[in-house]
Amino acid sequence: MINNSKLKKILITGSHGYIGSVICPKLEELGYTVQAIDNGYFLDCLLNGSRGDLPLTKKHMDEVVEADLKNIDVVIHLAGLQNDPLKSTLPGKVYDIEYAYTKKLADNCRKLGINFIYASSCSVYGTGSDELLNEDSPINPQTPYSINKLRTEEYLKSISGNGFNPVMLRFATVFGYSPRMRFDLYINQFVGMALTEKKIQLNSDGMAWRPNLYIGDIPGVLDATINHKFDLPAIINVGNKDSNLQVVDVVEIIKQILPEISTSLLNLDDNSLYGDQYISGKKDNRSYRVNFRKMGYLLEGNMCPTSVNDGINKLVCQLKKEEDLYSKMKDPHFFRLQWTRELISRKDIDKQFQWSN
């Protein structure tokens, strides 16, 4: 029997990035018609070549207009810059650009009566107490990336009403295999190090807490979100309660799966692929544990069932099949900040993050 609630047309921005490359085909399998928009920065950042991507409308988010939203029921807004704000390259501008195009997109969705799902981040909590933080807990974002996520949430809440109730999904730290892999995400990075060098090099003392989210669980969360009727704007933490782990705990899980792995502390310079400008004196102040109960009762079920242990096992199995993984662990294609910097340095994209030609 066909579930008519699934017969919806979805627009996914950032469709050909790390997360989008996983969720687009999966949502199509679930019965949705998916339309893809992406700026194309990471089209060539593929492991093992092409994976039969969805047809793509290649344009910068600034260029998205009402016509692109014709007959769309739901927008899932993934598009956005990750990690470092490129402050050494374009000081003060990066997140203003992202904030502006997100506002424009949301305004158009409100005007046209389109449901809007925004990919936010648990990083808005920044640093917290030993308590599990819920959606109403104090927030203390530590980076421009997190601050921008928060101000975007505030804007979406401010324009809600009259049937427009945006949903803001605060994703935990995502990990797992994607055709457009990211080795700048710490679990992916650690697993890659362990497989290629039999050692894991940390850039901090590893005592910071992180909630973690297996990438393969995200399509199910989105499916449930699309089909839930929201009478008010909603902020929802997305993750698994047992995934709140210290970084050193994650290292131990990897060492149990891949024995005889050594650990050490990196001596980094600013240009290292593994560097992190927000770690000082071996300490990472971004440390928080998150409560995911709201997701469970609102979306009715265990939406993120994959444990960190099981997710890492899956990632290990998939990366073992990858040819010449060592060279890819050193390739800026798989590190979002470094690849974006390269596009800028080559003048492929300009100071407004538009393609130069």
Protein Blocks (a to p, Z undefined) as FASTA:
>chain_A
ZZfklmccdddehklmmklmmmmmmmmmnopacddddehlmmmmcgeiaehiacdddddf
klpcfklmgoiabdcdfbccehjehlmmmgoklmmmmmmmmmmmmmmmmmnopacddddd
fklnopacfbdcdfkbccddfbfklmmmmmmmmmmmmmggehiacddddddddedddfba
cfkbfklmmmmmmmmnopacdfbehlaccddddfklmmmmmmmmmmpccfbdcddddddf
klpccfklmmmmmmmmmghiacddddddfklmkbcfkbgghiafbgcdddfklmmmmnop
afblbcfklmmmmmmmmmmmpghkllmmmgmklmmklmmmmmmmnomacfkopafZZ
